[in-house]
Amino acid sequence: SPILGYTAACGAQGGGGGVSPITVGGLANGVAVNCTVFATNAIGPGAPSAVSNTVTPAGAPGAPTAVVATAGNGQVSVAFSAPASNNGSAIISYTAECGGPVFTGPSSPIVVTGLSNGTPVSCTVFATNGVSNGPASGPSNTVTPATVPNAPTSVVATAGSSQVTASFTVPGNNGGSAITGYTATCGAQSMSGAASPIVVVGLSNGVAVTCTVIASNGIGNSAPSAASNSVTPTDLLFANGFD
Protein backbone atom coordinates (compact mmCIF):
# COMPACT_ATOMS: atom_id res chain seq x y z
CA SER A 1 0.00 0.00 0.00
CA PRO A 2 1.60 3.35 -0.96
CA ILE A 3 2.97 5.45 1.91
CA LEU A 4 0.72 8.44 2.54
CA GLY A 5 3.00 10.42 4.89
CA TYR A 6 5.46 10.45 7.72
CA THR A 7 5.24 11.62 11.33
CA ALA A 8 8.25 12.73 13.34
CA ALA A 9 8.19 12.88 17.15
CA CYS A 10 10.87 14.90 18.98
CA GLY A 11 10.47 15.14 22.72
CA ALA A 12 6.83 15.95 23.41
CA GLN A 13 6.23 17.55 20.00
CA GLY A 14 5.39 16.06 16.63
CA GLY A 15 5.12 17.07 13.02
CA GLY A 16 4.10 15.48 9.77
CA GLY A 17 4.98 15.65 6.09
CA GLY A 18 5.07 13.83 2.83
CA VAL A 19 8.84 13.52 2.49
CA SER A 20 12.07 13.96 4.44
CA PRO A 21 12.95 16.22 6.17
CA ILE A 22 10.15 17.09 8.61
CA THR A 23 10.40 20.17 10.83
CA VAL A 24 9.12 19.75 14.39
CA GLY A 25 8.36 23.05 16.10
CA GLY A 26 7.24 24.09 19.56
CA LEU A 27 10.33 22.76 21.33
CA ALA A 28 12.06 24.47 24.24
CA ASN A 29 15.43 25.97 23.37
CA GLY A 30 18.18 24.55 25.54
CA VAL A 31 16.38 21.24 26.21
CA ALA A 32 17.97 18.23 24.51
CA VAL A 33 15.72 15.87 22.50
CA ASN A 34 15.98 12.95 20.11
CA CYS A 35 13.51 11.93 17.45
CA THR A 36 11.72 8.96 15.94
CA VAL A 37 9.77 8.75 12.68
CA PHE A 38 6.99 6.43 11.52
CA ALA A 39 5.35 6.03 8.13
CA THR A 40 1.61 5.73 7.45
CA ASN A 41 -0.20 4.03 4.57
CA ALA A 42 -3.85 3.15 3.96
CA ILE A 43 -3.63 0.28 6.41
CA GLY A 44 -2.24 2.41 9.27
CA PRO A 45 0.97 3.66 10.94
CA GLY A 46 4.11 1.62 10.86
CA ALA A 47 6.51 0.98 13.70
CA PRO A 48 8.65 3.91 14.81
CA SER A 49 12.22 4.20 13.62
CA ALA A 50 15.23 3.77 15.82
CA VAL A 51 15.95 6.82 17.96
CA SER A 52 17.97 9.60 16.30
CA ASN A 53 21.03 11.38 17.64
CA THR A 54 20.43 13.83 20.48
CA VAL A 55 20.23 17.53 19.59
CA THR A 56 19.49 20.74 21.50
CA PRO A 57 17.26 23.37 19.87
CA ALA A 58 18.67 26.88 20.20
CA GLY A 59 18.28 30.38 18.83
CA ALA A 60 20.12 33.69 18.86
CA PRO A 61 20.74 35.14 22.34
CA GLY A 62 18.82 38.03 23.78
CA ALA A 63 20.13 41.60 23.91
CA PRO A 64 22.52 42.71 26.68
CA THR A 65 21.08 45.27 29.09
CA ALA A 66 22.18 48.12 31.38
CA VAL A 67 24.90 49.39 29.02
CA VAL A 68 27.06 52.08 30.67
CA ALA A 69 29.88 53.92 28.88
CA THR A 70 32.85 55.51 30.67
CA ALA A 71 35.11 57.83 28.67
CA GLY A 72 38.90 57.68 28.61
CA ASN A 73 41.71 59.03 26.44
CA GLY A 74 40.62 58.19 22.89
CA GLN A 75 38.59 55.29 24.20
CA VAL A 76 35.43 54.22 26.02
CA SER A 77 34.99 51.37 28.51
CA VAL A 78 31.60 49.72 27.93
CA ALA A 79 30.04 47.81 30.84
CA PHE A 80 26.84 45.79 30.48
CA SER A 81 24.73 42.97 31.90
CA ALA A 82 24.44 39.65 30.08
CA PRO A 83 21.17 38.86 28.28
CA ALA A 84 18.39 37.32 30.35
CA SER A 85 18.52 34.26 28.04
CA ASN A 86 21.18 32.68 25.86
CA ASN A 87 18.30 30.95 24.01
CA GLY A 88 19.72 27.47 24.46
CA SER A 89 23.31 28.04 23.30
CA ALA A 90 26.19 29.31 25.44
CA ILE A 91 27.27 32.88 24.67
CA ILE A 92 30.68 32.93 23.00
CA SER A 93 31.41 36.66 22.92
CA TYR A 94 30.09 40.21 23.07
CA THR A 95 30.66 43.02 20.59
CA ALA A 96 30.57 46.72 21.53
CA GLU A 97 30.16 49.52 18.97
CA CYS A 98 30.76 53.16 19.84
CA GLY A 99 30.35 55.67 17.03
CA GLY A 100 32.03 53.47 14.42
CA PRO A 101 34.86 51.43 16.01
CA VAL A 102 33.80 47.89 16.99
CA PHE A 103 35.55 45.66 19.54
CA THR A 104 34.77 42.12 20.76
CA GLY A 105 35.45 40.52 24.13
CA PRO A 106 34.36 37.56 26.26
CA SER A 107 32.63 39.56 28.98
CA SER A 108 31.91 42.99 30.44
CA PRO A 109 33.51 45.51 30.22
CA ILE A 110 34.84 45.92 26.68
CA VAL A 111 37.27 48.77 25.89
CA VAL A 112 36.64 50.44 22.53
CA THR A 113 39.70 52.36 21.32
CA GLY A 114 40.50 54.53 18.31
CA LEU A 115 37.94 57.22 19.19
CA SER A 116 38.42 60.96 18.67
CA ASN A 117 38.85 63.03 21.81
CA GLY A 118 36.19 65.72 22.01
CA THR A 119 33.63 63.79 19.91
CA PRO A 120 30.59 62.52 21.88
CA VAL A 121 29.57 58.88 21.37
CA SER A 122 27.10 56.36 22.73
CA CYS A 123 27.53 52.59 22.59
CA THR A 124 25.54 49.44 21.91
CA VAL A 125 26.41 45.79 22.60
CA PHE A 126 25.26 42.50 21.08
CA ALA A 127 25.90 38.91 22.16
CA THR A 128 26.95 35.99 19.97
CA ASN A 129 26.29 32.30 20.66
CA GLY A 130 26.73 29.12 18.65
CA VAL A 131 23.72 29.99 16.51
CA SER A 132 24.20 33.63 15.52
CA ASN A 133 24.43 37.24 16.73
CA GLY A 134 21.65 38.51 18.94
CA PRO A 135 19.96 41.90 18.67
CA ALA A 136 21.77 45.04 19.79
CA SER A 137 21.17 46.50 23.21
CA GLY A 138 19.63 49.89 23.72
CA PRO A 139 22.13 52.76 23.50
CA SER A 140 24.29 53.67 26.47
CA ASN A 141 24.68 57.10 27.99
CA THR A 142 26.58 59.60 25.81
CA VAL A 143 30.20 60.27 26.78
CA THR A 144 33.06 62.30 25.31
CA PRO A 145 36.55 60.78 25.21
CA ALA A 146 39.16 63.30 26.38
CA THR A 147 42.60 63.71 27.92
CA VAL A 148 44.62 66.50 29.50
CA PRO A 149 45.41 69.49 27.25
CA ASN A 150 48.69 70.16 25.57
CA ALA A 151 51.07 72.53 27.33
CA PRO A 152 50.91 76.29 26.63
CA THR A 153 53.68 77.68 24.44
CA SER A 154 55.69 80.87 23.88
CA VAL A 155 55.88 81.87 27.55
CA VAL A 156 57.33 85.37 28.01
CA ALA A 157 58.11 86.83 31.44
CA THR A 158 58.13 90.55 32.19
CA ALA A 159 59.52 91.70 35.57
CA GLY A 160 57.88 94.16 37.94
CA SER A 161 58.32 95.04 41.57
CA SER A 162 58.11 91.75 43.53
CA GLN A 163 56.18 90.27 40.66
CA VAL A 164 56.40 88.88 37.14
CA THR A 165 53.81 88.99 34.37
CA ALA A 166 53.74 85.70 32.43
CA SER A 167 52.27 85.91 28.94
CA PHE A 168 51.71 82.76 26.86
CA THR A 169 49.96 81.18 23.87
CA VAL A 170 47.10 78.81 24.62
CA PRO A 171 47.55 75.12 23.64
CA GLY A 172 46.59 74.10 20.14
CA ASN A 173 44.82 71.02 21.53
CA ASN A 174 42.57 71.11 24.60
CA GLY A 175 42.49 67.29 24.77
CA GLY A 176 38.80 67.16 23.93
CA SER A 177 37.71 68.95 27.12
CA ALA A 178 37.37 72.73 27.47
CA ILE A 179 40.26 74.41 29.28
CA THR A 180 39.11 75.73 32.65
CA GLY A 181 42.20 77.77 33.61
CA TYR A 182 45.95 78.23 33.64
CA THR A 183 48.58 78.26 36.38
CA ALA A 184 51.85 80.19 36.05
CA THR A 185 54.81 79.30 38.27
CA CYS A 186 57.72 81.75 38.60
CA GLY A 187 60.41 80.71 41.01
CA ALA A 188 58.63 79.40 44.10
CA GLN A 189 55.36 81.29 43.53
CA SER A 190 52.32 80.23 41.52
CA MET A 191 49.17 82.07 40.48
CA SER A 192 46.15 80.94 38.46
CA GLY A 193 44.02 82.75 35.93
CA ALA A 194 41.53 82.26 33.15
CA ALA A 195 43.72 83.55 30.33
CA SER A 196 47.04 85.15 29.38
CA PRO A 197 48.70 87.07 30.97
CA ILE A 198 48.93 85.93 34.61
CA VAL A 199 50.64 88.12 37.23
CA VAL A 200 52.68 86.15 39.77
CA VAL A 201 53.24 88.13 42.97
CA GLY A 202 55.20 87.56 46.18
CA LEU A 203 58.59 87.30 44.49
CA SER A 204 61.86 88.56 45.93
CA ASN A 205 63.31 91.62 44.24
CA GLY A 206 66.79 91.03 42.94
CA VAL A 207 66.31 87.25 42.53
CA ALA A 208 66.17 86.05 38.93
CA VAL A 209 63.37 83.65 37.98
CA THR A 210 61.94 81.87 34.96
CA CYS A 211 58.30 80.94 34.52
CA THR A 212 56.32 77.92 33.30
CA VAL A 213 52.59 77.65 32.65
CA ILE A 214 50.21 74.66 32.78
CA ALA A 215 46.69 74.39 31.36
CA SER A 216 43.83 72.58 33.15
CA ASN A 217 40.65 71.00 31.80
CA GLY A 218 38.01 68.65 33.19
CA ILE A 219 40.42 65.72 33.01
CA GLY A 220 43.48 67.24 34.69
CA ASN A 221 46.57 69.35 34.20
CA SER A 222 48.84 69.54 31.17
CA ALA A 223 52.57 69.13 31.32
CA PRO A 224 54.39 72.40 32.12
CA SER A 225 55.36 74.64 29.24
CA ALA A 226 58.95 75.25 28.32
CA ALA A 227 60.57 77.78 30.66
CA SER A 228 60.34 81.46 29.82
CA ASN A 229 63.17 83.91 29.56
CA SER A 230 64.87 84.77 32.86
CA VAL A 231 63.86 88.04 34.54
CA THR A 232 64.68 89.74 37.83
CA PRO A 233 61.95 91.53 39.83
CA THR A 234 63.16 94.97 40.93
CA ASP A 235 61.83 97.62 43.30
CA LEU A 236 61.31 100.50 40.87
CA LEU A 237 61.79 103.23 43.52
CA PHE A 238 65.24 101.97 44.45
CA ALA A 239 66.05 101.36 40.80
CA ASN A 240 65.40 105.07 40.12
CA GLY A 241 67.51 106.31 43.06
CA PHE A 242 64.64 106.93 45.54
CA ASP A 243 64.67 105.63 49.11
C-alpha positions, 0 to 999 in steps of 0.5 A: 500500500503506498505510503501516505506520509510520515510523522516525526516525534521529537520530545513531546512535540510532533510534526508530519509531512510527505517527504524527508525532512520534517520540521518539528516546532514548539520545542524548548530551546536549551532542552535536549531531544531525540527523534523517531519517525513512523510512516503511514499508509492506507492500512495504518501507521508503521513501527517507529524508527530507531531513535535519532542522535540527540540535539538541543534546539537553540536560537540567537541570544537576547540583547545585553542590558544596562549598558554604561559607557565611561570615557577615557583618552581616545577610548570608552569602557563599555560595561553591560549585563548579560542577556536574560537568556542565551536561548539554548546556546552558550554565549561565546562573545560580546561586541561593543560599537561606539560611534564606528569602532567595533571591539569584541570581548568575552565579557563585560567591560569591553574597551573600545579604542580609536575614538576621537577626543572631544567627539561625543559617542554612545555605545551598543552591545550585542551577544553571539552564541553558537547559533548567531548574533543577537539583537543590539542592546539599547544605546548607552549614555553619551560620553566624550573621550578626552585627555589633559590638554597640551602645554601652553607655548611661547611663555614670556616673562616681564619683571615688575616690583616683587612680581612677574607677568607671564604671557603665553599662547594657549595650547593648540589642543585642549584634549577634547575637554574645554580648558578651565584655567591656567597656572603660572609658576615663577620661582617658588610662587604660583598664580592661576588665571583664566587667560594670558597674561597671569601676574605672579606676585610675592617674588623677591626683588633682585632674585632672577626667575623663569616661569612655566605655565600649565593648562587645566581642563576637566580631566586634569593638568597639562605638562608644564610649558617650556621655561620662559626667559629669565627676569629679575623683579626689581623695586622701581623706587630703588632702581630710580635712586629713591629711598 
